């Protein structure tokens, strides 16, 4: 189970890195978006992308902290 989790987290992390690289190289990054009374400019987009990469990196690291499958205590009882 840990190998599957690590493989999935590695794929997610790689996809996040590719997404951020494509997003930062996009020429429309400089456009300002109005969301209600708020303006969302270049710096805000960069902060969002940086937070996205940090979250994905955190999930990737967290996959190494998961312990293996532990037996359930609700399993069949053995006669003594």
Secondary structure as GFF3:
##gff-version 3
##sequence-region A 1 80
A	DSSP	alpha_helix	2	24	.	.	.	ID=ss1
A	DSSP	three_ten_helix	27	30	.	.	.	ID=ss2
A	DSSP	beta_strand	33	35	.	.	.	ID=ss3
A	DSSP	beta_strand	38	40	.	.	.	ID=ss4
A	DSSP	alpha_helix	42	62	.	.	.	ID=ss5
###
